[in-house]
Amino acid sequence: MTFPDSAVRAYIEEHRTAFLDDLVEWLRIPSVSADPARAGDVRRSAEWLAAKLRGTGFPVVEVWTPPAGEDGPAAPAVFAEWPSGDPDAPTVLVYGHHDVQPAAREDGWHTEPFEPVIRDGRLHARGAADDKGQVFFHTLGVRAHLAATGRTAPAVNLKLLIEGEEESGSPNFPALIHEHAGRLGCDAVIVSDTGMWSADTPTVCTGMRGLADCQIDLYGPAQDIHSGSFGGAVPNPATEAARLAAALHDADRRVAIPGFYDGVIELTDRERELFAELPFDEAQWLRTAHSGATLGEAGHTTLERIWARPTAEVNGIGGGYQGPGGKTIVPSRAQLKLSFRLVAGMDTEKVQQAVREWVAAQLPAGIRHEITFWGATRPCLTPLDHPALQSVVRAMGRAFEQKIRFTREGGSGPAADLQDVLGAPVLFLGISVPSDGWHAPNEKVELDLLMKGVETAAYLWTDLAENGRPEAAPGTSRR
């Protein structure tokens, strides 16, 4: 179905003020999931969103609370569903989160973080970009879609799952989606918890790295002992921690753990070309990184290293005496904290096992060790030629009126859990830019870009209905 862009833009402009008033109201709720004292606010945020989605027109809206985890009660998520009414319509699930990072005026905010301020075309508040603003643009987007097309229900079977624990590491999210997998079934997942390269270079993210991180505790002598009487004749756990850290990489800065690269999906020549098209300023990037030089795996550019290559990093190392002056001892224990970013094709459990075997092989007799892995996050990647991805690209291109380029995300998130459990491709639709300051003081969202997100969503559902479901036979939509 074709409809004029002007109809969408006119609807958005007409309802812009009311939309922003609602968003400001939501941003005033300090839904900090990491703070137990804010648990009531997190629930209030979920209930606020649920009420607003009902007002938007979603006929099914529910607040889901995962089972209590090891750390206590879980934070509520919001589920909403709006069937298309078309028997062959694909089903799309939008993911985002309504919890936010902690924030206080004394952290360096120019204004109160939960008292939103609009200034110079920007909305400043905690959660403005990460992620309430990017969740909320879907409410006006679907209404603009209906108004422009004359439909009474979306062109796709539209579902929303808005999490309440993302800023706390999504500890209960996998259990939640397993519990409700039947309700969440879909043909594609749209993640609106991401960003673009810049306001002048709109982009679509095609993948996100996974994560496995651990703590290695090393134990030597039963107590600290004299380095003159015993040093050089017994194993030193601090020395062995340093040796482990030094052995992580070979001379080409590749991870030296046997089996680590098993299954890695390598970059294609086309993906390398697309990365190279981006206006990357390495000097500016280094200033952002507060670093004096780049360094990483040989044979790859900086963008390739942070988006599409697996890594191993030493996050912390310690042991023995740390006070002023000297203390000549062989310490009884040491500690190493490591994190591994994983790319498509890698298996988190196999990586963890490879690390365990490598550590055991590296350590000498007389050093006892324990390894503790925390919850792993799997990587995800959507092929460039996937029809649903191309729908996102066309919708964004229509809204921004320019060519859309491609990125990946070096960080990690819960998107891969949705991909694994639901068996659907994960697509990223975000309008945030690096200057928005996620997790930082004075977080903001650019209002013109926020409206471009609204406009993209308005176009997307029609495009996905017509083009987004590969090899779909009539009547096979997972509603």
Number of C-alpha atoms within 10 A of each C-alpha: 8 9 13 9 14 10 14 24 18 13 18 23 11 10 13 15 11 11 16 17 10 12 20 22 13 25 23 18 24 24 29 26 28 19 12 12 10 16 19 16 18 27 23 17 24 29 17 15 24 22 13 17 23 15 11 14 16 20 12 14 20 17 17 19 17 20 16 11 11 9 7 9 14 21 28 25 28 25 24 21 24 19 20 20 13 15 14 18 28 30 29 29 24 24 22 26 25 32 32 27 20 20 22 13 13 10 12 13 17 11 16 19 25 22 15 21 15 15 11 8 11 18 24 28 26 36 32 33 28 29 25 24 29 27 26 25 23 22 19 23 25 25 24 24 29 19 16 21 21 11 12 13 20 23 27 27 26 23 26 23 22 27 25 30 24 23 21 16 15 21 19 22 22 16 15 17 19 15 13 11 14 12 14 25 22 23 26 25 26 22 23 27 23 19 23 23 20 14 16 10 16 25 25 24 23 19 27 29 29 27 22 21 20 19 18 20 20 22 22 22 17 9 12 16 15 13 16 11 10 12 14 10 9 14 21 27 29 23 14 21 23 16 13 18 18 11 15 20 18 12 10 11 14 18 20 16 19 12 14 23 20 12 12 16 14 12 11 9 8 10 17 15 10 13 18 13 11 15 10 13 8 13 13 10 13 13 11 9 11 9 10 9 10 12 10 16 19 11 9 13 15 16 19 20 17 18 20 28 23 24 23 21 15 15 12 12 16 16 20 18 14 9 7 6 6 8 12 13 18 27 23 20 23 22 22 22 20 18 17 23 26 31 28 21 16 22 19 21 12 13 20 20 13 15 20 17 13 17 18 14 9 12 18 12 9 13 19 15 17 13 18 13 15 11 13 17 23 26 27 28 23 18 13 13 8 14 18 29 26 19 23 25 22 21 24 27 17 18 22 19 11 13 13 18 18 20 23 21 21 20 15 21 20 24 27 24 20 25 19 15 14 19 15 18 22 29 27 27 26 28 30 30 22 11 12 21 17 21 16 15 23 22 22 27 27 24 19 13 20 22 20 22 28 29 28 29 25 31 27 26 27 23 21 26 23 17 15 25 20 11 8 13 9 10 11 14 20 17 22
